[in-house]
Amino acid sequence: MAWNWQVFCRETTSGETVVGCFGRGGDETYLNWIVTAWGWTLFVALCALVVALVSGLIIGTIRTLPNSPWLVRLGNAWVELFRNIPLLVQIFLWYFVIPGIFPAMKGVPSVVLVIMALGLFTSARVAEQVRAGIQSLPRGQRYAGMALGLTTGQTYRFVLLPMALRIVIPPLTSESMNIVKNSSVAFAVSIAELTFFARQSGEETSAPVEMYLAATVLYAISAFAINRVMGVIEKRTRVPGFVAAGGMGGH
Amino acid sequence: MKKVLLAAAIAAAASGAAFAQANDTIAKAKSSGVVTMGVRESSGALSYTLGDGKFAGFHVEICQRILAELEKQAGKKLEVKYQAVTSQNRIPLVQNGTVDIECGSTTNNAARQKDVSFLNTTYVEEVKVAVKANSGIDTIAKLNGKTVATTTGTTSVQHLRKHERAASLDFKEVFGKDHADSFLLLESGRADAFVMDGSILAGNIANSRNPGDFKLLGEVLNVEPIAIMVRKDDAALKKLGNDVIAGLVKSGEMNKLWDKWFLQPIPPKNIKIGLALSENTKQAWASPNDKPMEEYAKK
């Protein structure tokens, strides 16, 4: 198979090859375009990651509260709602159905809607991991907090969450990487991200393989970068002797 | 292991046999009694499936006429096999002999002419603009400042971009994942217009809840000749096909076929597409040619 990487130097409207590959003065080459598309992918993924971690942490925590059955039920309902509906369907619900029900949502840019959809979808999975992390702690830790006279909030703040969050860093790493890959569905609602780029430019240039390969590499780089950042966090937050000491193998 | 070897040997023998008569479908049909027609599952009224392995459409019917003529020349009853093809595999399947004649919705362009041959153009696709009937938009110029939908992975996006630059219009583009999504963008008010092949727009409008709510603008953004595809250098079949097409035009039957598929209710839902015969298509019939898209764009 003959590769044609020169195709990235072509101007997107005229099809002429641009010297230096980067178009200037209103000209845009496929190289310009893929860089912009990568930017959209990262923007959507990182914003959705913030939404997912914040709401997942809150929902996961309230699902373990000892004396608030209604909050626990609310948390359970949240998780089941967002993890039982396919992501692509959720994006369509946010994009077409919700603005149909609440006309005020019509003016919301699609990128915000897609960030909400992706973030909340992932928040259900994060919440489940946070809950599992908290519940994996020995009961004695909660009792110790109570015996010290801490309120529930203080027990969580100073005893349970610092431990639980260290434990769940490895699955959270997977979720954070997944969000980069899942952001590829954003093309379905007109976000000009990498998947959109690959489909569109592949058709325009008759070089779909090159376009898909380039997009694949950028997805892989993005997800792996997140993996490395999470690796650093895991290392930095390690407390010797704690459950999440890591790197010791099974014992 | 022996079975695998046997299968490989049979495959090799079969492809060898196919090579022997590679480019002459008429000779192949005479000897094997079988001819394979490539069809599309959903290319609008040009070629579509009725389910149950049955296919119909404007191009399918033209191909059936061509194959009926082929049967006469072969002098024996031919078995016609239908093979569904996609945008990705149609050219390789014609090249390797799996499909003898492709009757879908393939644009005749210069790049493809290097790999396959096209019969004379039977249908000229026009890239058009659909808007809501009550939107007050009646020219492309009025799209300035509006939101325009089109489908990801189609060349319509390119035509739109070129037009935007040439006419220094400024509009926001939104992209549907497929034609149904793009139409939903227009229907739900997220876009003011939908730019796409005229037949696809007409089909989507015909199938919508209230077809009267939408209209097509008269202006044409681009034209593409759509033609029936045969193997490269299959001169005999190409001549036979072109003769049949010329005969249909001469006898006025081509007009009747257009009326049947584009203006009358068609199965399975008995919906009218309602796409009038365009000036460009009429011209292609009047002066038969197999010019690629690039030459249409020049004039």
Interface residues (C-beta under 8 A of the other chain):
Chain A: T12 T13 Y95 F96 P99 G100 K106 S110 F187 A188 S190 A192 F196 R199 Q200 G202 E203 E204 S206
Chain B: A111 T152 G153 T154 T155 V157 Q158 R161 K162 R165 E173 V174 F175 G176 K177 D181 L184 L185 S188 G189 R190
